[in-house]
């Protein structure tokens, strides 16, 4: 499925957040959206899935305006994992995962119980949570909890997965776990992944395309290894940085100093 944004403008309380943004996301690829705090990254992500429908312009899936789909129809095509979320008390990992099947049900009754079971089991397996299926979400570690929410999104069996800062508040090991799971889902199942990221090294390692937002518009886009250079980092983030190659042959960004302009 091809997702495309055309001339997206968002204004909140009289302030322009995004202005005439257009971008065609590559099907089956991992696209990272980056920019300084307040650049409008999360706003853009929410527009793409109609969590924010107060915008001018058009978002299409395979050429069809997403505003013409019902919420259920849209949820069968794409899933979003937002920053802020809270599970009901006493919810188990399996129950939370099962919530991802709601778009495939009619009046809370499954249209295909076998398909639901298979989707839930698959999502738990992919996120490495099968053994924790009966644990309450509130008892999990931060990394396990994040994987549980990811499991719920994957249980929708979407063609497009949207993620808003999927590694926030996680330690280094859990960050890598989550990013590797996302990349595996993309590679093995061809799922299009669009994610807002803060970590520039994650952007370099775990994306195929990067979109840089600055001054309400797309400042640059393209291959992350080409876009994420010293000049761009200083221009967009006002940070001096070094870029070097680690022992695995990967280019790594190392912030050196803040360089505020003006």
Secondary structure, DSSP 8 states (H G I E B T S, - for coil): --EEEEEEEEEETTEEEEEEEEEE--TT-EEEEE-STTSSHHHHHHHHTTSS---EEEEEETTEEGGGS-HHHHHHHEEEE-S-----TT-BHHHHHHGGGGGGEETTEES-HHHHHHHHHHHHHHTT-GGGTTSBGGGS-HHHHHHHHHHHHHHT--SEEEEESTTTT--HHHHHHHHHHHHHHHHHH--EEEEE---HHHHHHH-SEEEEEETTEEEEEE-HHHHS-HHHHHHHH-EEEEEEE-TTS-EEEEEEEE----
